[in-house]
Protein backbone atom coordinates (compact mmCIF):
# COMPACT_ATOMS: atom_id res chain seq x y z
CA UNK A 1 0.00 0.00 0.00
CA UNK A 2 1.68 3.11 -1.10
CA UNK A 3 1.03 6.58 0.10
CA UNK A 4 -0.33 8.92 -2.57
CA UNK A 5 -0.27 12.69 -2.66
CA UNK A 6 -4.06 12.69 -2.53
CA UNK A 7 -4.08 10.72 0.72
CA UNK A 8 -1.57 13.09 2.28
CA UNK A 9 -3.53 16.13 1.20
CA UNK A 10 -6.75 14.60 2.50
CA UNK A 11 -5.26 13.73 5.89
CA UNK A 12 -3.72 17.17 6.29
CA UNK A 13 -6.94 18.90 5.31
CA UNK A 14 -8.88 16.78 7.81
CA UNK A 15 -6.51 17.83 10.55
CA UNK A 16 -5.87 21.49 9.72
CA UNK A 17 -8.88 22.48 7.62
CA UNK A 18 -8.45 25.52 5.45
CA UNK A 19 -5.29 26.69 7.21
CA UNK A 20 -3.15 24.95 4.61
CA UNK A 21 -3.31 26.58 1.23
CA UNK A 22 -1.74 26.71 -2.20
CA UNK A 23 -1.74 22.97 -2.94
CA UNK A 24 0.42 22.13 -5.92
CA UNK A 25 2.32 19.20 -7.31
CA UNK A 26 5.28 20.56 -9.29
CA UNK A 27 7.19 17.64 -10.82
CA UNK A 28 5.17 15.23 -8.70
CA UNK A 29 6.13 16.61 -5.29
CA UNK A 30 3.21 17.67 -3.11
CA UNK A 31 3.70 21.29 -2.09
CA UNK A 32 1.63 23.47 0.21
CA UNK A 33 1.82 26.56 2.36
CA UNK A 34 1.15 26.70 6.08
CA UNK A 35 0.68 29.73 8.35
CA UNK A 36 3.87 30.32 10.27
CA UNK A 37 2.35 29.94 13.73
CA UNK A 38 1.38 26.31 13.10
CA UNK A 39 4.52 25.16 11.28
CA UNK A 40 5.56 23.00 14.24
CA UNK A 41 2.10 21.49 14.56
CA UNK A 42 2.20 20.49 10.90
CA UNK A 43 5.69 19.04 11.27
CA UNK A 44 4.70 17.18 14.42
CA UNK A 45 1.55 15.79 12.79
CA UNK A 46 3.50 14.67 9.73
CA UNK A 47 6.08 13.07 12.04
CA UNK A 48 3.71 11.29 14.41
CA UNK A 49 0.92 10.12 12.16
CA UNK A 50 1.13 6.35 11.71
CA UNK A 51 0.30 6.57 8.04
CA UNK A 52 2.25 9.65 7.04
CA UNK A 53 5.55 9.00 8.89
CA UNK A 54 7.49 11.95 7.46
CA UNK A 55 10.39 11.46 9.82
CA UNK A 56 13.35 12.55 7.75
CA UNK A 57 14.12 16.21 7.23
CA UNK A 58 15.87 16.31 3.87
CA UNK A 59 16.34 20.00 3.51
CA UNK A 60 15.43 23.29 5.09
CA UNK A 61 16.18 26.70 3.64
CA UNK A 62 14.64 30.02 2.73
CA UNK A 63 13.76 32.10 -0.31
CA UNK A 64 13.43 35.86 -0.46
CA UNK A 65 10.57 37.41 -2.45
CA UNK A 66 11.05 41.18 -2.03
CA UNK A 67 7.83 42.02 -3.89
CA UNK A 68 5.66 39.87 -1.67
CA UNK A 69 4.93 42.59 0.89
CA UNK A 70 4.25 41.30 4.39
CA UNK A 71 5.45 37.79 3.53
CA UNK A 72 8.86 38.38 2.00
CA UNK A 73 10.67 35.36 3.38
CA UNK A 74 9.63 31.78 2.69
CA UNK A 75 11.10 28.97 4.77
CA UNK A 76 10.92 25.77 2.76
CA UNK A 77 10.92 22.31 4.35
CA UNK A 78 11.56 19.16 2.36
CA UNK A 79 10.41 16.08 4.22
CA UNK A 80 10.85 12.46 3.29
CA UNK A 81 8.90 9.38 4.29
CA UNK A 82 11.60 6.74 3.97
CA UNK A 83 9.21 3.81 4.38
CA UNK A 84 6.88 4.63 1.50
CA UNK A 85 9.49 6.76 -0.28
CA UNK A 86 7.34 9.86 -0.63
CA UNK A 87 8.63 13.40 -0.43
CA UNK A 88 6.69 16.56 0.33
CA UNK A 89 7.60 20.19 0.50
CA UNK A 90 5.93 22.84 2.56
CA UNK A 91 6.48 26.52 2.89
CA UNK A 92 6.00 29.04 5.64
CA UNK A 93 5.92 32.72 4.77
CA UNK A 94 7.00 35.40 7.17
CA UNK A 95 7.33 39.17 7.30
CA UNK A 96 10.91 40.33 6.78
CA UNK A 97 10.59 42.90 9.54
CA UNK A 98 9.57 40.29 12.08
CA UNK A 99 11.00 37.04 10.73
CA UNK A 100 10.11 34.78 13.65
CA UNK A 101 9.50 31.13 12.84
CA UNK A 102 9.37 28.28 15.33
CA UNK A 103 12.45 26.08 15.30
CA UNK A 104 12.21 22.42 14.31
CA UNK A 105 15.27 21.42 16.32
CA UNK A 106 13.21 19.54 18.89
CA UNK A 107 11.94 17.20 16.19
CA UNK A 108 15.03 16.88 14.03
CA UNK A 109 18.63 17.17 15.18
CA UNK A 110 19.56 17.96 11.61
CA UNK A 111 17.50 21.16 11.69
CA UNK A 112 20.10 22.71 13.95
CA UNK A 113 22.68 23.69 11.37
CA UNK A 114 20.19 24.02 8.56
CA UNK A 115 18.37 26.67 10.56
CA UNK A 116 21.62 28.33 11.45
CA UNK A 117 22.48 28.46 7.76
CA UNK A 118 19.06 29.91 6.96
CA UNK A 119 19.51 32.50 9.68
CA UNK A 120 22.99 33.25 8.41
CA UNK A 121 21.89 34.00 4.86
CA UNK A 122 18.33 35.28 5.24
CA UNK A 123 18.01 36.41 8.84
CA UNK A 124 15.11 34.15 9.71
CA UNK A 125 14.87 34.16 13.48
CA UNK A 126 14.11 30.59 14.58
CA UNK A 127 12.34 30.84 17.92
CA UNK A 128 13.44 28.07 20.28
CA UNK A 129 16.70 27.29 18.52
CA UNK A 130 19.38 26.36 21.08
CA UNK A 131 22.26 28.18 19.42
CA UNK A 132 21.15 30.51 16.66
CA UNK A 133 24.45 32.01 15.47
CA UNK A 134 26.02 32.30 12.05
CA UNK A 135 27.49 29.08 10.75
CA UNK A 136 29.27 29.87 7.46
CA UNK A 137 29.83 33.61 7.57
CA UNK A 138 31.89 35.52 10.11
CA UNK A 139 30.08 36.42 13.34
CA UNK A 140 30.79 40.13 12.83
CA UNK A 141 28.72 40.27 9.64
CA UNK A 142 25.72 42.56 10.08
CA UNK A 143 23.63 41.75 7.00
CA UNK A 144 22.06 38.69 5.41
CA UNK A 145 23.77 38.18 2.07
CA UNK A 146 21.37 35.93 0.17
CA UNK A 147 18.56 38.48 0.35
CA UNK A 148 17.73 39.97 -3.00
CA UNK A 149 18.69 43.51 -2.06
CA UNK A 150 22.32 42.50 -2.44
CA UNK A 151 22.84 42.08 -6.16
CA UNK A 152 25.97 40.41 -7.45
CA UNK A 153 28.50 42.69 -8.99
CA UNK A 154 27.57 43.88 -12.46
CA UNK A 155 29.91 42.14 -14.90
CA UNK A 156 29.85 45.11 -17.25
CA UNK A 157 30.88 47.82 -14.80
CA UNK A 158 33.70 50.05 -16.02
CA UNK A 159 34.73 52.00 -12.94
CA UNK A 160 37.14 49.32 -11.76
CA UNK A 161 40.86 49.34 -12.46
CA UNK A 162 41.23 46.44 -14.88
CA UNK A 163 44.97 46.72 -14.93
CA UNK A 164 45.17 45.58 -11.33
CA UNK A 165 42.40 43.05 -11.13
CA UNK A 166 41.63 42.02 -14.69
CA UNK A 167 38.30 40.93 -16.02
CA UNK B 1 51.08 41.75 29.15
CA UNK B 2 49.72 43.38 26.05
CA UNK B 3 46.11 44.35 26.52
CA UNK B 4 44.76 42.65 23.39
CA UNK B 5 45.26 39.21 24.89
CA UNK B 6 42.23 38.64 27.07
CA UNK B 7 41.81 35.20 28.54
CA UNK B 8 38.23 33.97 28.86
CA UNK B 9 36.65 34.05 32.29
CA UNK B 10 37.73 31.12 34.43
CA UNK B 11 40.27 29.80 31.97
CA UNK B 12 43.02 29.61 34.57
CA UNK B 13 40.92 27.77 37.14
CA UNK B 14 39.29 25.19 34.88
CA UNK B 15 40.46 21.60 34.98
CA UNK B 16 40.14 20.72 31.31
CA UNK B 17 42.55 21.57 28.52
CA UNK B 18 41.35 23.41 25.47
CA UNK B 19 42.77 22.16 22.20
CA UNK B 20 42.27 23.66 18.79
CA UNK B 21 42.09 20.86 16.24
CA UNK B 22 42.27 22.77 12.99
CA UNK B 23 41.51 24.85 10.96
CA UNK B 24 44.72 23.79 9.23
CA UNK B 25 45.74 20.65 11.00
CA UNK B 26 47.18 17.70 9.08
CA UNK B 27 44.74 15.34 10.81
CA UNK B 28 41.59 17.17 9.75
CA UNK B 29 42.17 16.70 5.99
CA UNK B 30 40.34 19.89 5.28
CA UNK B 31 39.74 23.37 6.55
CA UNK B 32 37.54 23.19 9.61
CA UNK B 33 38.14 23.79 13.25
CA UNK B 34 37.16 21.80 16.30
CA UNK B 35 37.65 23.30 19.72
CA UNK B 36 38.02 20.37 22.07
CA UNK B 37 37.81 20.37 25.85
CA UNK B 38 40.08 17.57 26.99
CA UNK B 39 40.32 15.82 30.32
CA UNK B 40 43.66 14.13 29.86
CA UNK B 41 43.16 12.56 26.47
CA UNK B 42 39.43 12.14 26.82
CA UNK B 43 37.14 14.54 24.99
CA UNK B 44 34.58 16.19 27.24
CA UNK B 45 33.14 18.66 24.78
CA UNK B 46 33.65 19.61 21.17
CA UNK B 47 32.57 22.67 19.23
CA UNK B 48 32.80 22.69 15.46
CA UNK B 49 33.42 25.78 13.39
CA UNK B 50 32.98 25.65 9.65
CA UNK B 51 32.86 28.17 6.84
CA UNK B 52 36.54 28.74 6.17
CA UNK B 53 36.15 28.17 2.44
CA UNK B 54 32.61 29.41 2.00
CA UNK B 55 32.34 30.76 -1.54
CA UNK B 56 28.67 31.82 -1.75
CA UNK B 57 27.85 29.46 -4.61
CA UNK B 58 24.14 29.87 -4.08
CA UNK B 59 24.44 33.61 -4.60
CA UNK B 60 26.74 33.29 -7.59
CA UNK B 61 24.35 30.80 -9.18
CA UNK B 62 21.61 33.41 -9.18
CA UNK B 63 23.44 35.23 -11.97
CA UNK B 64 24.47 32.27 -14.03
CA UNK B 65 23.00 30.24 -16.83
CA UNK B 66 22.31 26.62 -16.02
CA UNK B 67 25.35 25.38 -17.92
CA UNK B 68 27.57 27.89 -16.11
CA UNK B 69 26.60 26.43 -12.74
CA UNK B 70 28.23 23.07 -13.51
CA UNK B 71 31.74 24.32 -12.64
CA UNK B 72 30.40 25.46 -9.26
CA UNK B 73 29.17 21.95 -8.49
CA UNK B 74 32.69 20.61 -9.17
CA UNK B 75 33.86 22.36 -6.09
CA UNK B 76 31.35 20.87 -3.68
CA UNK B 77 32.67 17.39 -3.08
CA UNK B 78 35.89 17.71 -5.03
CA UNK B 79 36.83 14.06 -4.46
CA UNK B 80 33.99 13.02 -6.75
CA UNK B 81 33.24 16.03 -8.95
CA UNK B 82 31.68 14.02 -11.79
CA UNK B 83 28.86 12.83 -9.53
CA UNK B 84 28.05 16.44 -8.64
CA UNK B 85 28.20 17.49 -12.30
CA UNK B 86 25.90 14.70 -13.39
CA UNK B 87 23.58 15.36 -10.47
CA UNK B 88 23.26 18.94 -11.63
CA UNK B 89 22.75 17.92 -15.25
CA UNK B 90 20.10 15.42 -14.21
CA UNK B 91 18.35 18.07 -12.11
CA UNK B 92 18.34 20.44 -15.10
CA UNK B 93 17.12 17.72 -17.45
CA UNK B 94 14.27 16.84 -15.14
CA UNK B 95 13.42 20.51 -14.87
CA UNK B 96 13.56 21.20 -18.60
CA UNK B 97 11.94 17.92 -19.59
CA UNK B 98 14.90 16.56 -21.53
CA UNK B 99 15.09 12.78 -21.83
CA UNK B 100 18.47 11.20 -22.36
CA UNK B 101 19.15 8.13 -24.52
CA UNK B 102 20.08 4.88 -22.78
CA UNK B 103 23.65 4.99 -23.98
CA UNK B 104 24.16 8.37 -22.33
CA UNK B 105 22.70 7.00 -19.11
CA UNK B 106 25.07 4.04 -19.16
CA UNK B 107 28.11 6.18 -19.94
CA UNK B 108 27.11 8.45 -17.09
CA UNK B 109 26.80 5.51 -14.76
CA UNK B 110 30.31 4.38 -15.69
CA UNK B 111 31.67 7.81 -14.82
CA UNK B 112 29.58 8.20 -11.67
CA UNK B 113 30.56 4.81 -10.31
CA UNK B 114 34.21 5.44 -11.12
CA UNK B 115 34.06 8.61 -9.09
CA UNK B 116 32.26 6.84 -6.28
CA UNK B 117 35.16 4.39 -6.21
CA UNK B 118 37.71 7.20 -6.27
CA UNK B 119 35.92 8.92 -3.39
CA UNK B 120 35.57 5.80 -1.27
CA UNK B 121 39.13 4.67 -1.87
CA UNK B 122 40.42 8.01 -0.64
CA UNK B 123 38.23 7.85 2.44
CA UNK B 124 39.08 4.28 3.35
CA UNK B 125 42.77 4.55 2.71
CA UNK B 126 42.89 7.75 4.75
CA UNK B 127 41.23 5.92 7.62
CA UNK B 128 44.15 3.54 7.28
CA UNK B 129 46.66 6.38 7.30
CA UNK B 130 45.09 7.91 10.39
CA UNK B 131 45.19 4.62 12.21
CA UNK B 132 48.86 4.19 11.38
CA UNK B 133 48.86 2.03 8.25
CA UNK B 134 50.21 4.02 5.37
CA UNK B 135 50.82 1.34 2.77
CA UNK B 136 47.17 0.68 1.86
CA UNK B 137 46.92 4.29 0.80
CA UNK B 138 49.77 3.85 -1.65
CA UNK B 139 48.27 0.69 -3.13
CA UNK B 140 44.96 2.36 -3.91
CA UNK B 141 46.13 5.85 -4.79
CA UNK B 142 47.69 4.74 -8.08
CA UNK B 143 44.24 3.63 -9.19
CA UNK B 144 42.75 6.98 -8.46
CA UNK B 145 45.35 8.24 -10.89
CA UNK B 146 44.01 5.81 -13.49
CA UNK B 147 40.45 6.98 -12.83
CA UNK B 148 41.57 10.57 -13.30
CA UNK B 149 43.18 9.59 -16.58
CA UNK B 150 39.82 8.26 -17.72
CA UNK B 151 38.15 11.56 -16.78
CA UNK B 152 40.88 13.37 -18.63
CA UNK B 153 40.26 11.27 -21.70
CA UNK B 154 36.53 12.03 -21.54
CA UNK B 155 36.45 15.71 -20.64
CA UNK B 156 40.01 17.03 -20.55
CA UNK B 157 40.39 17.71 -16.85
CA UNK B 158 41.05 15.67 -13.76
CA UNK B 159 39.99 17.05 -10.40
CA UNK B 160 37.36 19.69 -11.05
CA UNK B 161 36.01 17.99 -14.10
CA UNK B 162 33.05 19.99 -15.42
CA UNK B 163 32.24 16.75 -17.20
CA UNK B 164 29.37 16.45 -19.66
CA UNK B 165 26.66 18.89 -20.52
CA UNK B 166 22.95 19.20 -19.99
CA UNK B 167 21.69 16.41 -22.21
CA UNK B 168 24.79 14.23 -22.37
CA UNK B 169 28.50 14.51 -23.02
CA UNK B 170 30.45 17.02 -25.04
CA UNK B 171 32.01 14.26 -27.18
CA UNK B 172 31.87 10.54 -27.53
CA UNK B 173 34.21 8.47 -25.38
CA UNK B 174 37.44 7.68 -27.18
CA UNK B 175 38.82 4.18 -27.55
CA UNK B 176 41.63 5.15 -25.20
CA UNK B 177 39.04 5.90 -22.52
CA UNK B 178 37.52 2.47 -22.95
CA UNK B 179 40.94 0.81 -22.97
CA UNK B 180 41.79 2.54 -19.73
CA UNK B 181 38.44 1.51 -18.31
CA UNK B 182 39.17 -2.10 -19.20
CA UNK B 183 42.61 -1.84 -17.64
CA UNK B 184 40.98 -0.47 -14.49
CA UNK B 185 38.39 -3.24 -14.40
CA UNK B 186 41.09 -5.85 -14.85
CA UNK B 187 43.57 -4.54 -12.30
CA UNK B 188 41.67 -2.71 -9.60
CA UNK B 189 39.91 -5.75 -8.05
CA UNK B 190 43.28 -7.31 -7.26
CA UNK B 191 44.48 -4.17 -5.54
CA UNK B 192 41.26 -3.78 -3.64
CA UNK B 193 41.50 -7.39 -2.51
CA UNK B 194 45.03 -6.78 -1.34
CA UNK B 195 43.89 -3.64 0.46
CA UNK B 196 41.16 -5.63 2.19
CA UNK B 197 43.62 -8.35 3.13
CA UNK B 198 45.72 -5.70 4.81
CA UNK B 199 42.88 -4.17 6.77
CA UNK B 200 39.61 -6.01 7.14
CA UNK B 201 40.68 -8.74 9.55
CA UNK B 202 43.76 -6.94 10.79
CA UNK B 203 43.67 -7.22 14.59
CA UNK B 204 45.26 -3.82 15.18
CA UNK B 205 42.94 -2.07 12.72
CA UNK B 206 39.87 -3.78 14.18
CA UNK B 207 40.80 -2.89 17.75
CA UNK B 208 41.33 0.65 16.60
CA UNK B 209 38.05 1.13 14.75
CA UNK B 210 35.42 -1.17 16.27
CA UNK B 211 33.26 0.79 18.66
CA UNK B 212 34.91 4.04 17.64
CA UNK B 213 32.52 6.90 16.87
CA UNK B 214 29.34 4.80 16.73
CA UNK B 215 25.85 6.13 16.00
CA UNK B 216 22.51 4.36 16.22
CA UNK B 217 20.17 4.23 13.23
CA UNK B 218 17.65 6.42 15.04
CA UNK B 219 20.17 9.14 15.88
CA UNK B 220 21.64 8.95 12.40
CA UNK B 221 18.23 9.56 10.84
CA UNK B 222 17.53 12.39 13.23
CA UNK B 223 20.86 13.96 12.31
CA UNK B 224 19.99 13.71 8.64
CA UNK B 225 22.72 11.19 7.77
CA UNK B 226 22.58 9.81 4.25
CA UNK B 227 24.87 7.71 2.12
CA UNK B 228 27.44 5.22 3.42
CA UNK B 229 27.39 6.73 6.92
CA UNK B 230 23.66 6.10 7.28
CA UNK B 231 23.92 2.65 5.75
CA UNK B 232 26.70 1.77 8.20
CA UNK B 233 24.19 2.52 10.95
CA UNK B 234 21.82 -0.04 9.43
CA UNK B 235 19.36 1.94 7.29
CA UNK B 236 19.22 0.77 3.69
CA UNK B 237 18.46 4.13 2.12
CA UNK B 238 20.08 4.71 -1.22
CA UNK B 239 18.77 7.22 -3.77
CA UNK B 240 19.94 4.97 -6.60
CA UNK B 241 17.34 2.42 -5.50
CA UNK B 242 14.69 4.64 -3.93
CA UNK B 243 14.40 7.12 -6.79
CA UNK B 244 16.35 5.65 -9.70
CA UNK B 245 17.91 8.18 -12.04
CA UNK B 246 20.05 7.69 -15.12
CA UNK B 247 18.61 4.17 -15.63
CA UNK B 248 19.95 2.66 -12.41
CA UNK B 249 16.87 0.44 -12.47
CA UNK B 250 18.51 -1.56 -15.30
CA UNK B 251 21.32 -2.74 -13.04
CA UNK B 252 21.73 -5.52 -10.52
CA UNK B 253 23.53 -4.50 -7.36
CA UNK B 254 23.15 -4.79 -3.63
CA UNK B 255 23.23 -2.10 -0.98
CA UNK B 256 25.53 -3.07 1.88
CA UNK B 257 24.41 -2.10 5.37
CA UNK B 258 26.20 -2.16 8.68
CA UNK B 259 24.82 -2.53 12.19
CA UNK B 260 26.60 -0.32 14.70
CA UNK B 261 27.52 2.73 12.63
CA UNK B 262 31.07 2.84 14.00
CA UNK B 263 34.24 3.50 12.04
CA UNK B 264 34.73 -0.18 11.25
CA UNK B 265 31.22 -0.48 9.80
CA UNK B 266 31.66 2.65 7.75
CA UNK B 267 34.92 1.22 6.44
CA UNK B 268 33.29 -2.10 5.53
CA UNK B 269 30.28 -0.45 3.89
CA UNK B 270 32.52 1.72 1.73
CA UNK B 271 34.67 -1.23 0.75
CA UNK B 272 31.65 -3.26 -0.24
CA UNK B 273 30.26 -0.31 -2.16
CA UNK B 274 33.46 -0.21 -4.18
CA UNK B 275 32.90 -3.86 -5.12
CA UNK B 276 29.30 -3.09 -6.03
CA UNK B 277 30.40 -0.10 -8.09
CA UNK B 278 32.85 -2.29 -9.97
CA UNK B 279 30.00 -4.67 -10.60
CA UNK B 280 27.81 -1.84 -11.90
CA UNK B 281 30.58 -0.53 -14.14
CA UNK B 282 31.08 -4.00 -15.61
CA UNK B 283 27.37 -4.27 -16.39
CA UNK B 284 27.28 -0.77 -17.85
CA UNK B 285 30.34 -1.43 -20.00
CA UNK B 286 28.66 -4.62 -21.20
CA UNK B 287 25.53 -2.68 -22.11
CA UNK B 288 27.51 0.08 -23.83
CA UNK B 289 29.26 -2.50 -26.00
CA UNK B 290 25.90 -3.80 -27.18
CA UNK B 291 25.23 -0.56 -29.06
CA UNK B 292 26.35 -1.04 -32.64
CA UNK B 293 26.60 1.15 -35.70
CA UNK B 294 24.87 4.53 -35.44
CA UNK B 295 23.63 3.75 -31.93
CA UNK B 296 27.22 3.55 -30.74
CA UNK B 297 27.71 7.16 -31.78
CA UNK B 298 24.96 8.53 -29.54
CA UNK B 299 26.41 10.57 -26.72
CA UNK B 300 23.83 13.27 -26.11
CA UNK B 301 20.10 13.85 -26.05
CA UNK B 302 18.37 15.10 -29.17
CA UNK B 303 17.39 18.38 -27.60
CA UNK B 304 19.03 21.23 -29.52
CA UNK B 305 17.34 23.94 -27.45
CA UNK B 306 19.30 22.98 -24.33
CA UNK B 307 22.23 20.84 -25.43
CA UNK B 308 25.21 22.99 -26.34
CA UNK B 309 26.20 21.92 -29.90
CA UNK B 310 29.73 20.76 -30.75
CA UNK B 311 32.03 23.60 -31.73
CA UNK B 312 32.72 22.10 -35.15
CA UNK B 313 29.01 22.28 -36.00
CA UNK B 314 28.76 25.82 -34.73
CA UNK B 315 31.30 26.87 -37.34
CA UNK B 316 29.77 24.93 -40.20
CA UNK B 317 26.02 24.59 -39.61
CA UNK B 318 23.40 27.28 -39.49
CA UNK B 319 21.12 25.64 -36.90
CA UNK B 320 23.94 24.77 -34.56
CA UNK B 321 25.16 28.35 -34.73
CA UNK B 322 21.71 29.69 -33.85
CA UNK B 323 21.28 27.36 -30.89
CA UNK B 324 24.80 28.00 -29.70
CA UNK B 325 24.13 31.71 -29.76
CA UNK B 326 20.79 31.36 -28.02
CA UNK B 327 22.14 29.15 -25.24
CA UNK B 328 25.28 31.19 -24.63
CA UNK B 329 23.53 34.55 -24.70
CA UNK B 330 20.75 33.28 -22.46
CA UNK B 331 18.03 33.82 -25.01
CA UNK B 332 16.36 30.56 -24.12
CA UNK B 333 14.03 31.10 -21.21
CA UNK B 334 13.67 28.50 -18.52
CA UNK B 335 10.20 27.31 -17.56
CA UNK B 336 8.70 28.78 -14.39
CA UNK B 337 8.58 26.37 -11.49
CA UNK B 338 10.50 24.61 -8.78
CA UNK B 339 12.11 21.22 -8.52
CA UNK B 340 14.00 19.23 -5.95
CA UNK B 341 16.18 16.65 -7.58
CA UNK B 342 18.63 14.45 -5.75
CA UNK B 343 21.18 11.81 -6.55
CA UNK B 344 23.30 9.48 -4.49
CA UNK B 345 26.56 11.34 -4.11
CA UNK B 346 29.59 9.60 -2.68
CA UNK B 347 28.77 11.01 0.75
CA UNK B 348 25.01 10.79 0.63
CA UNK B 349 22.01 12.45 -0.86
CA UNK B 350 23.14 15.39 -2.94
CA UNK B 351 20.10 17.53 -3.67
CA UNK B 352 19.49 20.52 -5.89
CA UNK B 353 16.52 22.71 -5.12
CA UNK B 354 15.98 24.99 -8.08
CA UNK B 355 13.40 27.75 -8.22
CA UNK B 356 12.92 29.53 -11.51
CA UNK B 357 10.80 32.53 -12.31
CA UNK B 358 11.56 32.23 -16.00
CA UNK B 359 14.45 34.15 -17.45
CA UNK B 360 17.97 32.90 -17.98
CA UNK B 361 19.17 32.29 -14.42
CA UNK B 362 17.69 30.49 -11.42
CA UNK B 363 15.74 32.65 -8.98
CA UNK B 364 17.17 30.60 -6.15
CA UNK B 365 19.33 27.53 -6.07
CA UNK B 366 20.06 25.53 -2.97
CA UNK B 367 22.47 22.65 -2.69
CA UNK B 368 21.64 19.99 -0.15
CA UNK B 369 25.17 19.05 0.87
CA UNK B 370 25.23 15.76 2.79
CA UNK B 371 28.50 16.63 4.58
CA UNK B 372 27.15 19.84 6.02
CA UNK B 373 24.15 18.08 7.45
CA UNK B 374 25.84 15.07 9.03
CA UNK B 375 28.85 16.95 10.34
CA UNK B 376 26.69 18.39 13.12
CA UNK B 377 26.70 14.96 14.71
CA UNK B 378 30.48 15.00 15.08
CA UNK B 379 30.63 16.44 18.63
CA UNK B 380 28.20 13.76 19.77
CA UNK B 381 30.16 11.01 18.01
CA UNK B 382 33.47 11.84 19.65
CA UNK B 383 32.28 12.85 23.10
CA UNK B 384 33.79 10.67 25.80
CA UNK B 385 36.28 9.12 23.40
CA UNK B 386 40.00 9.55 23.04
CA UNK B 387 41.56 12.31 20.98
CA UNK B 388 43.06 9.82 18.54
CA UNK B 389 39.61 8.29 18.01
CA UNK B 390 38.26 11.70 17.09
CA UNK B 391 40.76 11.87 14.26
CA UNK B 392 39.78 8.58 12.67
CA UNK B 393 36.10 9.26 13.26
CA UNK B 394 36.51 12.43 11.27
CA UNK B 395 38.25 10.72 8.39
CA UNK B 396 35.79 7.82 8.34
CA UNK B 397 32.88 10.27 8.05
CA UNK B 398 34.59 11.46 4.87
CA UNK B 399 34.23 15.15 5.53
CA UNK B 400 35.01 17.25 2.49
CA UNK B 401 35.47 20.93 3.27
CA UNK B 402 34.14 22.00 -0.12
CA UNK B 403 30.87 20.28 0.54
CA UNK B 404 30.59 21.64 4.05
CA UNK B 405 30.87 25.23 3.05
CA UNK B 406 29.50 25.53 -0.49
Interface residues (C-beta under 8 A of the other chain):
Chain A: X26 X27 X29 X31 X55 X56 X57 X58 X59 X61 X63 X64 X76 X78 X82 X85 X87 X89 X108 X109 X110 X112 X113 X114 X117 X121 X134 X135 X136 X137 X138 X145 X146 X150 X152 X155
Chain B: X50 X51 X54 X56 X58 X59 X60 X62 X63 X94 X95 X219 X221 X222 X223 X224 X235 X237 X242 X243 X337 X338 X339 X340 X342 X349 X351 X353 X355 X363 X364 X366 X368 X372 X373 X374 X375 X376 X377 X405 X406
